[in-house]
Amino acid sequence: MPKNKGKGGKNRKRGKNEADDDKRELLFKEDGQEYAQVTRMLGNGRCEATCIDGTKRLCHIRGKMHKKVWIAAGDIVLVGLRDYQDDKADIILKYMPDEARLLKAYGELPETTKLNEGIAAGLVEEDEGAGNNYVVFEDEDIDKI
């Protein structure tokens, strides 16, 4: 039988339930940082984000957040810009939905930014009449089947 060399099993890796639901101080951007909205997840700790200054950047999730803070498409994040690579950035912080709404209210995010839209954040909604693509069957048609 093999000897146990680790410090614990699956439950130890999961750790305590350290929820960030408690109120934390709202962090604003500083020099070398920018707000961004995640457009899509690429895997391997990377994602594509559209920064508020209008550029798309390949973002890397920092190790402290990796597998602890889950980031999805449409989330508002704070990225650290790189001096030597303008098209790449590092995700420093993920804003909770209420924090993102506060940033928008304070004027840090432009009014055109869509919050809590998920993957469909960049899609334009269609007219209500054009969205009905279903077929209506009459009772006679159902009886024939």
C-alpha positions in Angstrom: 0.0 0.0 0.0 1.5 3.4 -0.9 2.4 5.8 1.8 0.5 9.1 2.1 2.8 12.0 1.4 0.3 14.8 1.1 -1.2 17.0 3.7 -4.8 16.1 3.0 -7.3 15.1 0.4 -9.9 16.6 -1.7 -11.7 18.5 1.1 -8.5 20.2 2.1 -7.9 21.5 -1.4 -11.4 22.9 -1.5 -10.6 24.9 1.7 -12.9 26.8 3.9 -15.9 28.5 2.4 -14.3 32.0 2.3 -17.1 33.9 0.6 -16.4 37.4 -0.5 -20.0 38.4 0.0 -19.1 40.6 2.9 -18.7 44.2 2.1 -15.2 45.1 0.9 -13.8 48.4 0.0 -14.4 49.5 -3.6 -11.1 49.8 -5.5 -10.7 52.3 -8.2 -8.2 52.1 -11.0 -4.7 53.7 -10.6 -1.9 54.4 -13.1 -1.2 51.4 -15.2 -4.6 49.9 -14.6 -7.8 49.9 -16.6 -11.4 48.6 -16.3 -12.4 45.9 -18.8 -15.3 43.6 -19.6 -14.6 40.0 -20.3 -15.8 39.1 -23.8 -14.9 35.4 -23.8 -13.0 32.8 -21.9 -10.1 31.1 -23.7 -9.0 28.5 -21.2 -5.7 27.9 -19.5 -6.3 30.9 -17.2 -6.7 33.3 -20.1 -9.5 35.4 -21.5 -10.3 38.1 -24.0 -11.4 41.4 -22.6 -12.5 44.7 -24.1 -11.0 47.5 -22.1 -12.9 50.8 -21.4 -10.3 52.6 -23.6 -11.6 50.6 -26.6 -8.8 48.1 -27.1 -9.2 44.3 -27.0 -6.6 42.6 -24.8 -5.6 39.0 -24.1 -5.8 38.9 -20.3 -4.1 36.4 -17.9 -5.8 35.5 -14.6 -3.3 36.0 -11.8 -2.3 33.0 -9.7 -3.9 34.3 -6.5 -7.3 34.3 -8.3 -6.9 31.1 -10.4 -9.4 28.4 -9.3 -10.6 30.6 -6.5 -12.4 33.5 -8.2 -14.5 32.3 -11.1 -14.6 34.7 -14.0 -17.2 34.4 -16.8 -18.0 36.3 -20.0 -19.6 39.7 -19.2 -17.9 40.3 -15.9 -16.3 43.6 -15.1 -12.7 43.3 -14.1 -9.7 45.5 -13.2 -6.7 44.7 -15.4 -3.1 45.7 -14.9 -1.6 47.0 -18.2 1.9 45.8 -19.3 4.5 48.4 -20.1 6.2 46.1 -22.7 3.0 44.5 -24.3 0.1 46.7 -25.1 -2.1 43.9 -26.4 -1.8 41.8 -23.1 -2.9 42.5 -19.6 -3.3 40.8 -16.2 -6.6 40.5 -14.3 -6.1 41.9 -10.8 -9.6 42.0 -9.5 -13.1 40.9 -10.4 -15.9 43.2 -9.4 -19.1 41.8 -7.9 -22.3 42.9 -9.7 -23.3 45.4 -7.1 -19.7 46.9 -7.2 -19.9 47.2 -11.0 -23.2 49.0 -10.7 -21.6 51.4 -8.2 -18.7 52.0 -10.6 -21.2 52.9 -13.3 -23.0 55.2 -10.9 -19.8 57.0 -10.0 -19.0 57.6 -13.6 -15.9 55.3 -13.7 -17.6 53.1 -16.4 -19.3 54.6 -19.4 -23.1 54.6 -19.7 -22.9 52.3 -22.7 -21.4 49.5 -20.7 -23.9 46.6 -20.3 -23.7 44.9 -16.9 -24.9 41.4 -16.0 -25.5 40.4 -19.7 -23.2 37.4 -19.8 -22.2 36.0 -23.1 -24.8 38.1 -25.0 -23.3 41.4 -23.8 -22.2 42.4 -27.3 -25.4 41.4 -29.1 -28.1 43.8 -30.1 -31.6 42.8 -29.1 -34.1 42.3 -32.0 -37.6 43.7 -32.3 -40.2 41.8 -30.4 -42.1 40.9 -33.6 -39.0 39.6 -35.3 -38.1 37.3 -32.5 -41.1 35.0 -32.9 -39.7 32.2 -35.1 -42.1 29.4 -34.0 -44.9 27.7 -36.0 -48.5 27.8 -34.7 -50.4 24.6 -35.3 -54.1 24.4 -35.6 -56.1 21.6 -33.9 -56.8 20.1 -37.3 -53.1 19.8 -38.1 -52.5 18.0 -34.8 -55.3 15.5 -35.5 -53.7 14.6 -38.8 -50.5 13.6 -37.2 
